[in-house]
Amino acid sequence: MVRRRFKRILLFLLVLSLALNLSYAKGKGGRLEVTFLDVGQGDSIFISTPGGKNILIDGGKRAFPPYSKFDAGKEVVLPFLKNKGVKRIDTLIATHPDMDHIGGLLAVLDSDIQIDKVLDSGYKHTSYTYQDFLKKIGRRRETKYYQPRAGQVLNWGDEVKAQVLSPAHLFRDSNNCSIVIKLEFGDISFLFTGDAEKEAEGGMVSRYGNRLKSTVLKASHHGSRTGSSLRFLKAVNPRVAVISCGRKNRYGFPHKEVMDKLARFKVKVYRTDYQGNITFTTDGKKLWAGTER
């Protein structure tokens, strides 16, 4: 009799444990993790949602001998994904076709990682890198290809809200065609801007106004003066900004004007050139930041 009761108690505890683990896996009490990878002069962001979805935004640059032997995809992105045990990417996003954003994605597309869908701005670039990018997607029969536009809601799980804010239409230049996404989890939000410049920023301010408000802003175009307009920063009103750029890069990023604006708004700034990989973790209420070179 005692043994039966003991077995029932053990069974109950086992079922309860499984239920709690399942609840956590589905995002109830889970956490959102966003890592800005140190890919040198370029962008790459990995997102892990509370519900277990994996999103990769951009991948830095590819090797371009004899000028550069560094391939961010092979040397940074893939080792990071392998260390995380990532075997499937639910959504891969090429914000725009510049090589310092999509170059490293070629190595990811060549890998054995399953990729469910690819989002691309649709800006027609004639570069070899972009043409190669499209060919590699075409070879993946299981991968779906989309060109999202402003207002589209992305299915990244019920625990989070993700929406495309730009472009509403294609601009004449690739930077302003950058796919801009706002990601929300509870009280914490992230705004990923690609290389959007003042023209695209102005369109978003007119379209969304204070709805642009976000906790963490990925400063556009590596902290270039061509973005981060005062009007845009006022609407976003971030607590934290991340600048992804290469150490002592030849463009002088981030520009002093941008750093001065962020200081004026009392925004805490993180930089990949100084701090390496920058990871934000949130439970929807609090935000934690960690850096790793």
C-alpha positions as CSV (number, residue, x, y, z in Angstrom):
1,M,0.0,0.0,0.0
2,V,2.8,2.4,1.0
3,R,4.7,1.4,-2.1
4,R,1.7,2.1,-4.4
5,R,1.2,5.5,-2.7
6,F,5.0,6.3,-3.1
7,K,4.8,5.3,-6.8
8,R,1.8,7.6,-7.4
9,I,3.6,10.5,-5.8
10,L,6.7,9.9,-8.0
11,L,4.4,9.7,-11.1
12,F,2.7,12.9,-10.1
13,L,6.0,14.7,-9.6
14,L,7.3,13.4,-12.9
15,V,4.2,14.6,-14.8
16,L,4.4,18.0,-13.0
17,S,8.1,18.3,-14.0
18,L,7.3,17.5,-17.6
19,A,4.5,20.0,-17.6
20,L,6.7,22.7,-16.2
21,N,9.4,22.0,-18.8
22,L,6.9,22.0,-21.6
23,S,5.5,25.3,-20.4
24,Y,9.0,26.8,-20.3
25,A,9.8,25.6,-23.8
26,K,6.6,27.2,-25.1
27,G,7.7,30.5,-23.7
28,K,5.8,30.7,-20.5
29,G,8.5,32.0,-18.2
30,G,11.0,31.7,-21.0
31,R,13.5,34.3,-22.2
32,L,14.3,36.1,-25.4
33,E,18.0,36.3,-26.3
34,V,19.5,38.6,-28.9
35,T,23.2,38.6,-29.8
36,F,24.9,41.2,-31.9
37,L,27.9,39.3,-33.4
38,D,31.3,40.9,-33.7
39,V,31.8,40.4,-37.5
40,G,34.1,43.4,-38.0
41,Q,32.8,46.0,-40.4
42,G,29.3,44.6,-40.9
43,D,26.2,43.4,-39.3
44,S,25.0,40.1,-37.9
45,I,22.4,39.4,-35.3
46,F,21.1,36.1,-33.9
47,I,17.8,35.9,-32.1
48,S,16.5,33.0,-30.0
49,T,12.8,33.4,-29.0
50,P,11.2,32.0,-25.8
51,G,9.3,29.5,-27.9
52,G,12.5,28.1,-29.4
53,K,12.6,29.8,-32.8
54,N,16.0,30.9,-34.3
55,I,16.3,34.0,-36.4
56,L,19.5,35.2,-38.2
57,I,19.6,38.8,-39.4
58,D,22.6,39.4,-41.8
59,G,25.9,37.7,-41.7
60,G,28.8,40.2,-42.1
61,K,31.1,40.1,-45.1
62,R,32.6,37.3,-47.2
63,A,36.2,36.8,-48.1
64,F,37.3,38.9,-51.1
65,P,40.8,37.9,-52.0
66,P,43.3,39.5,-52.4
67,Y,41.8,42.5,-50.5
68,S,40.4,40.5,-47.6
69,K,40.7,36.9,-46.5
70,F,38.2,37.3,-43.6
71,D,34.9,35.5,-44.1
72,A,32.5,36.4,-41.2
73,G,30.2,33.5,-42.1
74,K,32.9,30.9,-41.8
75,E,34.9,32.4,-39.0
76,V,32.2,34.0,-36.8
77,V,28.6,33.1,-37.6
78,L,28.9,29.4,-38.2
79,P,31.1,28.7,-35.2
80,F,28.7,30.7,-33.0
81,L,25.7,28.7,-34.4
82,K,27.5,25.4,-33.9
83,N,28.4,26.4,-30.3
84,K,24.7,27.1,-29.7
85,G,23.7,23.8,-31.2
86,V,21.6,25.5,-33.9
87,K,20.6,23.0,-36.6
88,R,17.7,25.0,-37.9
89,I,17.1,28.6,-38.7
90,D,13.4,29.5,-38.9
91,T,14.0,32.8,-40.6
92,L,17.1,34.2,-42.3
93,I,17.0,37.9,-43.1
94,A,19.1,39.8,-45.5
95,T,18.3,43.4,-44.6
96,H,19.7,44.6,-47.9
97,P,22.2,43.3,-50.5
98,D,25.4,45.1,-49.5
99,M,28.3,42.6,-49.0
100,D,29.0,43.6,-45.4
101,H,25.5,42.3,-44.6
102,I,24.9,39.3,-46.9
103,G,28.4,38.1,-47.6
104,G,28.7,35.9,-44.6
105,L,25.3,34.4,-45.2
106,L,26.7,32.5,-48.2
107,A,28.6,30.2,-45.9
108,V,25.4,29.7,-43.8
109,L,23.5,28.8,-47.0
110,D,26.3,26.4,-47.9
111,S,26.1,24.6,-44.5
112,D,23.8,21.7,-43.5
113,I,21.7,24.0,-41.3
114,Q,18.0,23.8,-42.2
115,I,16.6,27.2,-43.3
116,D,12.9,27.5,-43.4
117,K,12.5,30.9,-45.0
118,V,14.6,33.8,-46.3
119,L,13.5,37.4,-46.2
120,D,15.1,39.8,-48.7
121,S,14.3,43.5,-49.4
122,G,14.0,42.8,-53.1
123,Y,16.4,45.6,-54.1
124,K,18.0,44.4,-57.4
125,H,21.7,44.5,-56.9
126,T,24.0,43.5,-59.7
127,S,26.9,42.4,-57.5
128,Y,28.4,38.9,-57.8
129,T,27.8,38.4,-54.0
130,Y,24.0,39.1,-54.3
131,Q,23.6,37.0,-57.4
132,D,25.4,34.1,-55.6
133,F,23.2,34.7,-52.6
134,L,20.0,34.2,-54.8
135,K,21.5,31.1,-56.5
136,K,22.2,29.4,-53.2
137,I,18.7,30.1,-52.0
138,G,17.4,28.6,-55.2
139,R,19.3,25.4,-54.6
140,R,17.5,24.9,-51.3
141,R,14.2,23.4,-52.3
142,E,12.8,23.4,-48.8
143,T,13.6,27.1,-48.2
144,K,10.8,29.7,-49.0
145,Y,11.7,33.2,-50.2
146,Y,9.8,36.4,-49.4
147,Q,10.1,40.1,-50.0
148,P,8.3,41.6,-47.0
149,R,6.9,45.2,-46.8
150,A,6.0,47.6,-44.0
151,G,3.1,46.4,-41.9
152,Q,3.7,42.7,-42.3
153,V,3.6,40.7,-39.1
154,L,6.1,37.9,-38.8
155,N,5.3,34.6,-37.2
156,W,8.1,34.2,-34.6
157,G,5.9,32.6,-32.0
158,D,2.9,33.6,-29.8
159,E,5.2,34.8,-27.0
160,V,6.7,37.7,-29.1
161,K,5.5,40.2,-31.6
162,A,7.6,41.0,-34.7
163,Q,6.6,43.4,-37.4
164,V,8.2,44.8,-40.5
165,L,8.3,48.6,-40.4
166,S,10.2,49.3,-43.6
167,P,10.5,49.4,-46.5
168,A,6.9,50.3,-47.6
169,H,8.3,50.5,-51.1
170,L,11.7,50.2,-52.8
171,F,13.9,53.3,-52.7
172,R,16.6,54.2,-55.3
173,D,19.4,53.1,-53.0
174,S,20.0,49.8,-51.2
175,N,20.5,51.2,-47.7
176,N,17.1,52.9,-47.5
177,C,15.6,49.6,-48.7
178,S,16.8,47.9,-45.6
179,I,14.3,45.6,-43.9
180,V,13.5,47.2,-40.5
181,I,11.9,45.0,-37.8
182,K,10.6,45.8,-34.4
183,L,10.6,42.8,-32.0
184,E,8.6,43.0,-28.7
185,F,8.6,40.6,-25.7
186,G,6.6,41.9,-22.8
187,D,7.8,45.3,-21.8
188,I,11.1,45.0,-23.7
189,S,11.5,45.8,-27.4
190,F,14.2,45.8,-30.1
191,L,14.4,47.8,-33.3
192,F,16.7,46.3,-36.0
193,T,17.4,49.0,-38.6
194,G,19.9,47.5,-41.1
195,D,21.5,50.4,-42.9
196,A,18.3,52.5,-43.1
197,E,19.2,56.2,-43.7
198,K,17.3,59.4,-43.0
199,E,14.9,59.1,-45.9
200,A,13.7,55.7,-44.7
201,E,13.7,56.9,-41.1
202,G,11.5,59.8,-42.0
203,G,9.0,57.5,-43.6
204,M,8.8,55.4,-40.5
205,V,8.4,58.4,-38.2
206,S,5.5,59.6,-40.4
207,R,3.9,56.2,-40.6
208,Y,4.4,55.0,-36.9
209,G,5.2,58.0,-34.8
210,N,5.8,57.1,-31.2
211,R,5.0,53.5,-31.9
212,L,8.7,53.3,-32.9
213,K,9.6,53.6,-29.2
214,S,12.0,50.7,-28.4
215,T,14.1,49.6,-25.5
216,V,17.1,48.7,-27.6
217,L,18.0,50.3,-30.9
218,K,20.4,48.8,-33.4
219,A,21.9,52.1,-34.7
220,S,21.5,52.2,-38.4
221,H,24.4,52.0,-40.9
222,H,27.0,51.3,-38.3
223,G,26.6,54.6,-36.6
224,S,26.9,56.7,-39.8
225,R,25.8,60.3,-39.9
226,T,23.5,59.3,-42.8
227,G,21.1,57.8,-40.2
228,S,20.0,58.3,-36.6
229,S,18.3,61.6,-37.3
230,L,17.1,63.6,-34.3
231,R,13.5,63.1,-35.3
232,F,13.9,59.4,-35.5
233,L,15.8,59.1,-32.2
234,K,13.1,61.2,-30.5
235,A,10.4,58.7,-31.7
236,V,12.4,55.6,-30.8
237,N,13.6,57.0,-27.4
238,P,15.8,54.0,-26.7
239,R,17.5,53.2,-23.4
240,V,20.2,51.3,-25.1
241,A,21.9,51.5,-28.6
242,V,24.1,49.0,-30.3
243,I,26.6,50.0,-32.9
244,S,28.0,47.2,-35.1
245,C,31.3,48.3,-36.8
246,G,34.9,47.3,-37.3
247,R,37.7,48.5,-35.1
248,K,39.5,51.5,-36.7
249,N,37.4,51.1,-39.9
250,R,38.2,53.2,-42.9
251,Y,34.8,54.9,-42.8
252,G,35.3,56.5,-39.4
253,F,32.2,54.7,-38.0
254,P,30.6,55.6,-35.6
255,H,30.5,59.2,-36.6
256,K,30.9,61.8,-33.8
257,E,27.6,63.4,-34.7
258,V,25.7,60.2,-33.9
259,M,27.6,59.6,-30.7
260,D,26.8,63.1,-29.6
261,K,23.1,62.6,-30.3
262,L,23.0,59.4,-28.3
263,A,24.7,61.1,-25.4
264,R,22.2,63.9,-25.6
265,F,19.4,61.4,-25.2
266,K,21.4,59.7,-22.4
267,V,21.4,56.4,-24.3
268,K,23.8,53.7,-23.1
269,V,25.9,52.6,-26.0
270,Y,27.4,49.2,-26.8
271,R,29.9,48.7,-29.6
272,T,31.0,45.5,-31.2
273,D,34.4,46.9,-32.1
274,Y,35.1,47.5,-28.4
275,Q,33.1,44.8,-26.7
276,G,32.9,42.0,-29.2
277,N,29.7,39.9,-29.1
278,I,26.9,41.7,-27.2
279,T,24.1,39.5,-25.9
280,F,20.8,40.8,-24.4
281,T,18.6,38.5,-22.4
282,T,15.1,39.4,-21.2
283,D,12.2,37.8,-19.4
284,G,9.9,40.5,-20.8
285,K,10.4,42.7,-17.7
286,K,14.1,43.0,-17.1
287,L,17.0,43.3,-19.5
288,W,20.4,41.9,-19.0
289,A,23.5,42.6,-21.1
290,G,26.7,40.6,-21.5
291,T,29.7,41.1,-23.7
292,E,32.3,38.6,-25.0
293,R,35.3,39.2,-27.2
